[in-house]
Amino acid sequence: MNDVAQFSYGISILEIIYVIASVLFILGLKLLSHPLTARRGNALAATGMILAIIATIIFHRKDGEPIGNIPLIITAIVIGTLIGWVIARRVRMTAMPQLVSFFNGMGGGAAALISMMEFPHVSPELIAKSGMANGHVLAILLGLVIGTISWAGSMIAFGKLDGWIGDLRVRAMKYVNLAILLFLAGFIVFIMTRDVSASAELTPYIYIMFAVAVVYGVLFVMPIGGADMPVVISLLNSFTGVAAAMGGFLYNNQAMLTGGILVGSAGTILTILMCKAMNRSLLNVIVGVFGGGGHADTAGTGTIREISLSDAAVLLSYSKKVVIVPGYGLAVAQAQHICHELDKLLDEKGVEVKYAIHPVAGRMPGHMNVLLAEADVPYEQLIESDEINPDLPATDVLVVIGANDVVNPAAEDDPSSPIYGMPIIKARDARNIIVMKRGMGKGYAAIENMLFFNEKTRMLFGDAKATLQNLVNEVKNL
């Protein structure tokens, strides 16, 4: 077989494998839509990526030459795999949002680095033919800007979720962010309209664009706080997907393009759905004024009523319908398994038990779904907030475990509240309310929850895991 035939053969095999990898990505994403098939979906998508990497190393050719530096490539893959494996195995469930932000940021950073490396090497023939205003250069610039914003924003999100970076809320921030966005758009136009013979002449401008994009990524996320963070994580995830898709255009890589499009589109759709669930606009997310800046004047001025473990056990055991509202506190206490044990005990006593899931409960999209799936809670018991709200007036007992902002009546009652207008789980409609908390601390949005002072509410203080275990014991003894 001559060299030309070998070259064509290699390319055709590579393209076929890329198509297979793309199909596996699509099937994997489809299976991720349900907790029962999510693990298999992850495995399929990972298989597709492994196939694409191996095929690229073996069959990819540039000007008829195979890929060089293969030992370095394999070493980097091995090191990255080991680091990722160790981090993922050791991470606590409560730190899962931080892990998602960190990994997402690494993807955006990789896409930005690809653009920075490729820009100086844009083909002189392409520039001579169409100038800098061509699709190749546009893909590089968009990949650089979007990938950098995703990287910088994700790192700030990681710090905020981990508690060592606070909020920076300045009234003029939205105008600053809009100005930076306009500057970046104008800079792209400026670069693409330059009359040069080689792209390397404009490389210094690329570094300026990178620095400005970093500033925007930081300022974009810094004002975010409260229950809004899951929406921002979803949006940053979509940014990384779009940036990766730009890399697919650059290299004419179908697998990279498909993967980027899937991540970008899925993240965008999820962001829009979550904005709707939060009663926010997507524009507010983009300019970085999400979450508002007001402070609710809802200092606790009511009477706190407590309930004993034995009374709580009796109330739950002799109810017909119980709804559990899980929140971040359940994840912190790692109490999801004991919570499921409680709902099974109640089910044996003829009590109908469901979980009310708010779209932004926790610190990332789907946090509560993942947490409860880990405890093998049947998916059919997990009911979205808008579906379960009409049933709450007929609910005998609603149990809030570690949730705060997503059940706060201030979202409906107090126009000065930062969460005003956010759809919530209407916990106060239930006939009886039990709130499990360590103390009277405020939620992630840092505002008082007047639900705690409702005449139907009884507080059950203590660590969620220990309290639930004691409650389980009490229910068993009845």
C-alpha positions as a printed Julia matrix, in Angstrom:
478×3 Matrix{Float64}:
   0.0    0.0    0.0
   1.55   3.35  -1.06
   1.85   6.41   1.19
  -1.2    8.17  -0.31
  -3.38   5.1    0.17
  -2.15   4.73   3.73
  -2.9    8.39   4.4
  -6.45   8.12   3.01
  -7.03   4.89   4.86
  -5.92   6.46   8.15
  -8.14   9.49   7.68
 -11.21   7.4    6.83
 -10.71   5.15   9.86
 -10.23   8.22  12.07
 -13.41   9.86  10.83
 -15.41   6.67  11.34
 -14.17   6.39  14.94
 -15.03  10.05  15.52
 -18.58   9.35  14.37
 -18.79   6.35  16.7
 -17.48   8.48  19.57
 -20.06  11.17  18.79
 -22.86   8.6   18.87
 -21.61   7.36  22.25
 -21.6   10.96  23.54
 -25.21  11.42  22.47
 -26.33   8.1   23.97
 -24.45   8.88  27.16
 -26.15  12.27  27.5
 -29.53  10.65  26.91
 -28.92   8.1   29.66
 -27.8   10.85  32.04
 -31.38  12.14  32.07
 -32.44   9.49  34.61
 -30.68   8.45  37.84
 -31.17   4.74  37.11
 -29.23   4.96  33.84
 -26.83   7.82  34.65
 -23.92   5.54  35.6
 -24.22   3.69  32.28
 -24.44   6.99  30.44
 -21.2    8.17  32.01
 -19.5    4.93  31.02
 -20.66   5.23  27.4
 -19.52   8.84  27.11
 -16.15   7.99  28.68
 -15.75   5.1   26.23
 -16.39   7.46  23.35
 -13.73   9.85  24.6
 -11.18   7.06  25.07
 -11.83   5.84  21.52
 -11.4    9.35  20.12
  -8.1    9.89  21.97
  -6.62   6.54  20.95
  -7.73   6.95  17.33
  -6.25  10.45  17.15
  -2.88   9.26  18.44
  -2.76   6.34  16.0
  -4.38   7.67  12.82
  -4.13  11.47  12.84
  -1.84  12.93  10.18
  -0.75  16.47   9.43
   0.86  16.97   6.04
   1.24  13.21   5.94
   3.19  13.1    9.19
   1.97  11.32  12.38
   1.62  13.05  15.71
   4.9   13.72  17.5
   5.76  13.76  21.2
   3.58  10.72  21.85
   5.45   9.78  25.08
   4.76  13.28  26.44
   1.1   13.05  25.43
   0.66   9.65  27.1
   2.51  10.87  30.23
   0.21  13.89  30.47
  -2.88  11.69  30.04
  -1.7    9.28  32.76
  -0.87  12.09  35.21
  -4.17  13.86  34.57
  -6.13  10.62  34.92
  -4.48   9.74  38.22
  -5.0   13.22  39.67
  -8.65  13.29  38.55
  -9.27   9.78  39.87
  -7.81  10.55  43.3
  -9.69  13.84  43.63
 -13.01  12.32  42.53
 -12.65   9.35  44.89
 -11.79  11.46  47.92
 -14.22  14.34  47.46
 -17.03  14.57  49.99
 -20.61  14.83  48.74
 -20.81  18.29  50.3
 -17.84  19.37  48.17
 -19.28  18.04  44.92
 -20.27  21.53  43.66
 -16.68  22.7   44.17
 -15.43  19.68  42.23
 -17.81  20.39  39.36
 -16.65  24.02  39.24
 -12.99  23.03  39.34
 -13.23  20.4   36.6
 -15.36  22.7   34.47
 -12.78  25.44  34.86
 -10.03  23.1   33.71
 -12.0   22.4   30.53
 -12.43  26.1   29.82
  -8.76  26.76  30.52
  -7.71  23.99  28.13
  -9.87  25.48  25.37
  -8.34  28.92  25.98
  -4.8   27.5   25.82
  -5.58  25.81  22.5
  -6.64  29.16  21.06
  -3.57  30.94  22.4
  -1.28  28.33  20.84
  -3.07  28.21  17.51
  -3.42  31.94  16.82
   0.25  32.61  15.92
   0.14  29.68  13.48
  -2.84  30.64  11.35
  -1.97  29.66   7.77
  -0.33  32.55   5.84
  -2.09  31.22   2.72
  -5.46  31.62   4.44
  -4.57  35.18   5.5
  -3.38  36.03   2.0
  -6.64  34.71   0.56
  -9.22  36.21   2.94
  -7.31  38.32   5.45
  -7.84  37.96   9.19
 -11.63  38.06   8.72
 -12.18  34.32   8.31
 -13.95  31.57  10.22
 -10.71  30.02  11.46
  -9.59  33.2   13.22
 -13.1   33.81  14.59
 -13.21  30.32  16.11
  -9.82  30.94  17.75
 -10.87  34.28  19.24
 -14.24  33.01  20.48
 -12.59  29.93  21.98
 -10.08  32.16  23.76
 -12.62  34.58  25.19
 -15.3   32.06  26.17
 -12.83  29.5   27.51
 -11.01  32.12  29.59
 -14.25  33.46  31.06
 -15.28  29.91  31.94
 -11.91  29.19  33.57
 -11.72  32.41  35.6
 -15.4   32.33  36.55
 -15.26  28.68  37.59
 -12.24  29.29  39.82
 -14.07  32.14  41.56
 -17.17  29.94  41.88
 -14.97  27.24  43.42
 -13.68  29.71  46.01
 -17.14  31.06  46.82
 -18.61  27.58  47.22
 -15.68  26.6   49.44
 -16.26  29.65  51.61
 -12.96  31.53  51.19
 -14.2   34.1   48.66
 -17.07  36.39  49.58
 -19.54  38.39  47.49
 -18.61  41.71  45.87
 -21.82  43.59  45.2
 -21.41  47.07  43.72
 -24.35  48.9   42.19
 -22.35  49.87  39.09
 -21.08  46.32  38.52
 -23.56  45.53  35.76
 -22.46  48.55  33.76
 -18.79  47.63  34.22
 -19.46  44.08  33.04
 -21.44  45.26  30.03
 -18.64  47.66  29.14
 -16.07  44.83  29.32
 -18.26  42.61  27.12
 -18.54  45.38  24.53
 -14.78  45.9   24.71
 -14.13  42.2   24.07
 -16.54  42.18  21.11
 -14.9   45.29  19.71
 -11.45  43.79  20.22
 -12.44  40.75  18.18
 -13.58  43.03  15.36
 -10.34  45.03  15.67
  -8.13  41.94  15.31
 -10.12  40.51  12.42
  -9.92  43.75  10.43
  -6.14  44.17  10.66
  -4.18  44.07   7.41
  -1.26  41.78   8.22
   0.65  39.09   6.39
   0.99  36.79   9.43
  -1.15  36.33  12.53
   1.96  36.31  14.72
   2.11  40.09  14.27
  -1.07  40.37  16.35
  -0.1   37.91  19.07
   0.45  40.64  21.73
  -3.19  41.64  21.3
  -4.21  38.07  22.12
  -2.57  38.35  25.52
  -4.43  41.6   26.16
  -7.7   39.9   25.22
  -6.88  37.01  27.54
  -6.23  39.4   30.46
  -9.48  41.31  29.86
 -11.44  38.05  29.64
  -9.95  36.96  32.98
 -11.1   40.23  34.55
 -14.6   39.73  33.16
 -14.74  36.12  34.35
 -13.85  37.26  37.88
 -16.23  40.25  37.95
 -18.99  38.18  36.36
 -19.1   35.7   39.25
 -18.05  37.87  42.21
 -21.5   39.45  42.76
 -23.22  36.08  42.73
 -24.52  34.81  46.03
 -27.29  32.98  47.77
 -29.39  30.44  45.95
 -28.27  31.77  42.56
 -24.97  29.87  42.42
 -26.36  26.67  40.8
 -27.56  28.72  37.84
 -24.13  30.29  37.39
 -22.4   26.9   37.53
 -24.76  25.67  34.81
 -24.01  28.71  32.64
 -20.25  28.34  33.09
 -20.59  24.7   32.08
 -22.28  25.75  28.85
 -19.45  28.25  28.22
 -16.9   25.44  28.46
 -18.89  23.37  25.97
 -19.01  26.23  23.47
 -15.27  26.85  23.88
 -14.57  23.16  23.26
 -16.77  23.28  20.15
 -14.57  26.1   18.82
 -11.62  23.72  19.14
 -13.58  21.16  17.14
 -13.99  23.73  14.33
 -10.27  24.54  14.44
  -9.14  20.94  14.05
 -12.08  19.71  11.98
 -12.58  17.16  14.77
 -16.1   15.75  14.74
 -15.82  14.16  18.19
 -14.57  17.36  19.82
 -17.22  19.38  17.99
 -20.05  17.04  18.96
 -18.94  16.88  22.58
 -18.7   20.66  22.8
 -22.08  21.2   21.19
 -23.73  18.68  23.52
 -22.22  20.22  26.65
 -22.89  23.76  25.47
 -26.49  23.17  24.43
 -27.34  21.03  27.47
 -25.82  23.63  29.8
 -27.67  26.45  28.06
 -31.02  24.65  28.21
 -30.48  23.84  31.89
 -29.53  27.46  32.58
 -32.7   28.74  30.93
 -34.85  26.25  32.85
 -33.21  27.19  36.12
 -33.6   30.91  35.39
 -37.28  30.23  34.89
 -37.37  28.31  38.17
 -35.67  31.25  39.89
 -37.82  33.85  38.13
 -34.67  35.55  36.81
 -33.6   36.71  33.36
 -30.66  35.23  31.49
 -29.38  38.75  30.74
 -28.96  39.37  34.46
 -26.81  36.25  34.68
 -24.58  37.33  31.81
 -23.95  40.85  33.11
 -23.35  39.58  36.62
 -26.1   41.18  38.66
 -27.79  37.89  39.45
 -29.05  37.49  42.97
 -29.87  41.11  43.57
 -28.34  43.3   46.18
 -31.17  44.09  48.55
 -31.36  43.06  52.15
 -34.63  41.83  53.54
 -35.77  43.49  56.74
 -37.08  40.29  58.26
 -35.34  40.04  61.61
 -36.86  37.25  63.66
 -39.62  38.78  65.77
 -41.75  35.72  66.41
 -41.92  32.82  68.82
 -39.86  29.7   68.23
 -41.68  26.48  69.09
 -39.73  23.25  69.57
 -40.84  19.65  69.35
 -39.42  16.6   71.11
 -38.18  13.52  69.28
 -40.96  11.37  70.69
 -43.66  13.86  69.68
 -42.15  14.15  66.2
 -42.09  10.35  65.85
 -45.76  10.09  66.86
 -46.79  12.9   64.52
 -45.01  11.29  61.57
 -46.1    7.71  62.33
 -49.78   8.58  62.51
 -49.86  10.79  59.45
 -51.24   9.8   56.08
 -49.05  12.01  53.95
 -45.51  13.26  54.69
 -43.31  15.43  52.48
 -39.57  15.78  53.11
 -37.73  18.88  51.83
 -33.99  18.12  51.61
 -31.38  20.87  51.47
 -27.68  21.53  51.74
 -27.74  20.73  55.46
 -28.68  17.14  54.63
 -25.6   16.9   52.42
 -23.36  18.47  55.08
 -24.53  15.93  57.66
 -24.28  13.05  55.17
 -27.67  11.97  56.45
 -29.3   10.87  53.19
 -29.08   7.14  54.01
 -30.73   7.53  57.43
 -33.35   9.81  55.88
 -34.21   7.05  53.42
 -34.38   4.58  56.31
 -36.92   6.88  57.98
 -39.1    7.11  54.88
 -39.07   3.31  54.5
 -40.16   2.88  58.12
 -43.0    5.33  57.59
 -43.98   3.57  54.39
 -44.25   0.29  56.33
 -46.7    2.04  58.64
 -48.86   3.06  55.69
 -47.61   6.65  55.43
 -47.17   8.08  51.93
 -43.75   9.76  51.81
 -42.45  12.01  49.03
 -39.47  14.32  48.62
 -39.99  17.9   47.44
 -37.07  18.84  45.21
 -36.4   22.49  44.44
 -34.4   23.06  41.21
 -31.7   25.05  43.01
 -31.62  23.28  46.38
 -28.0   22.68  47.36
 -25.03  24.2   45.57
 -25.29  22.86  42.03
 -27.97  21.78  39.56
 -29.47  18.46  40.61
 -27.55  18.36  43.9
 -30.43  16.84  45.88
 -31.22  14.32  43.13
 -27.63  13.08  43.21
 -27.58  12.99  47.01
 -30.78  10.96  47.31
 -29.89   8.68  44.41
 -26.74   7.79  46.31
 -29.0    6.56  49.12
 -31.12   4.55  46.63
 -34.24   6.65  47.16
 -36.64   5.64  44.35
 -36.76   8.27  41.65
 -40.56   8.19  41.72
 -40.51   9.67  45.23
 -38.66  12.79  44.07
 -41.2   15.43  43.07
 -40.33  18.84  41.63
 -41.48  21.84  43.66
 -44.02  23.13  41.12
 -45.66  19.69  41.0
 -45.81  19.12  44.74
 -46.93  22.6   45.82
 -50.62  21.95  45.01
 -50.53  18.87  47.29
 -49.06  20.62  50.32
 -52.37  21.84  51.82
 -53.37  18.16  52.09
 -49.99  17.16  53.56
 -50.11  16.19  57.22
 -46.43  16.86  57.98
 -43.75  18.61  55.98
 -40.21  17.96  57.22
 -37.51  20.47  56.26
 -34.02  18.98  56.59
 -31.26  21.51  56.11
 -33.13  23.6   53.53
 -33.63  27.3   54.08
 -33.93  29.73  51.17
 -36.05  27.39  49.02
 -38.83  27.36  51.65
 -38.5   31.01  52.74
 -41.83  32.9   52.5
 -39.85  36.13  51.95
 -39.71  35.12  48.28
 -43.44  35.77  48.13
 -44.0   38.33  50.89
 -41.03  40.72  51.03
 -40.22  42.87  47.96
 -36.97  44.03  49.63
 -35.65  40.47  49.9
 -32.84  39.36  47.55
 -34.86  36.23  46.77
 -38.16  38.02  46.15
 -39.95  36.55  43.14
 -38.13  33.21  43.31
 -40.57  30.28  43.13
 -40.3   28.3   46.36
 -41.62  25.16  47.96
 -44.7   26.51  49.76
 -43.93  24.77  53.03
 -46.22  26.99  55.08
 -49.25  25.49  53.29
 -48.73  22.12  55.0
 -50.8   21.28  58.08
 -47.74  20.73  60.27
 -44.11  21.7   59.7
 -41.02  20.21  61.33
 -37.73  22.01  60.67
 -34.48  20.18  61.45
 -31.59  22.59  61.99
 -28.44  22.85  64.08
 -29.5   26.29  65.27
 -31.15  29.47  64.1
 -28.45  30.3   61.55
 -29.46  31.9   58.26
 -29.28  30.2   54.88
 -26.9   30.76  51.98
 -28.72  33.98  51.0
 -28.02  35.3   54.53
 -31.61  36.37  55.27
 -34.01  35.44  58.04
 -36.56  32.72  57.35
 -39.94  33.69  58.76
 -41.16  30.11  58.24
 -39.4   29.27  61.52
 -41.78  31.58  63.37
 -44.93  30.24  61.73
 -47.49  28.97  64.24
 -47.56  25.58  62.47
 -43.76  25.17  62.63
 -41.92  23.13  65.24
 -38.11  23.22  65.41
 -36.11  20.03  65.99
 -32.59  21.23  66.75
 -29.44  19.16  66.37
 -27.16  17.55  63.81
 -29.33  16.15  61.03
 -27.66  12.75  61.0
 -27.87  12.22  64.76
 -31.39  13.65  64.95
 -32.66  11.45  62.13
 -31.04   8.37  63.69
 -32.75   9.11  67.01
 -36.01   9.74  65.19
 -35.7    6.41  63.4
 -35.22   4.69  66.75
 -38.3    6.41  68.16
 -40.43   5.4   65.16
 -39.26   1.79  65.49
 -40.36   1.71  69.11
 -43.91   2.84  68.39
